[in-house]
Amino acid sequence: MISKIVRLMKRWISDTVWKVGRKFLDYNNSKRLVNNDFTIISRNCVGGVIYHSLGKQFSSPTINLFMSQKDFIKFIKELEAYIKLEIKEDKNASQTLGYPVAKCGDLTIYFIHYKSFKEAKEKWDRRKKRINYKKIFLINTDQDDYSREIDNEYAKLPYPKILFVHSKKQVVAPYHVYIKGFDHKPYIGNILDRKNKFGRRYLDDFDYVSFINSL
């Protein structure tokens, strides 16, 4: 019983220290931010975490979801056309995966952090109206169906962009950002995971505030 209490106390202290450190980092980053009206189009949850950390409104529909690499490229290439389309639930996929899955034209969107398609659609429709087409930033990672062919297409997209990669050997373009800690893997891990005890995530190895301030 005592050992269990000790473990719980240690966990509480660890979590509290991390949260305090996180608040300190977020506060400093928000003070450095001068570009306050921006849109991050992210293939996965990284963009949403950046918005949340900076205390900014979600000015992008790509929050708490993911797409395949190929669909992500298509989505950005014809962004305004896809944004005009109404998303529709793929009920079979939703039932199979246990979370909402939607079609946007020929694209598949996985709303992994939503409880229902209704919630996902309401958030998607509301946030897509906030897109600032003059200040769009792209964020991607070398996960899932990433390939050199995908990267070549990504390079052609006419927006400031970042591709997080797991190995220094992969850094062959200015927008490639190496995150230390995943060299032993064939692709980058979860850069939103905690990196230390004092509030840092792996993502914090990249200065995303300077990236956003660049426009």
Salt bridges, closest charged atoms under 4 A:
ASP15 OD1 - ARG194 NH1 3.14
ASP26 OD1 - ARG22 NH2 2.87
ASP71 OD1 - LYS74 NZ 3.70
GLU86 OE2 - LYS121 NZ 3.74
ASP106 OD2 - LYS74 NZ 3.20
GLU119 OE2 - LYS123 NZ 3.57
ASP125 OD2 - LYS121 NZ 2.72
ASP125 OD1 - LYS128 NZ 3.82
ASP142 OD2 - HIS166 ND1 2.72
ASP144 OD2 - ARG43 NH2 2.97
ASP151 OD2 - ARG148 NH1 2.85
ASP151 OD2 - HIS176 NE2 2.79
GLU153 OE1 - LYS77 NZ 2.58
GLU153 OE2 - LYS156 NZ 3.28
ASP204 OD2 - ARG22 NH1 2.62
ASP205 OD2 - LYS195 NZ 2.48
ASP205 OD1 - ARG200 NH2 3.11
ASP207 OD1 - ARG32 NH2 2.90
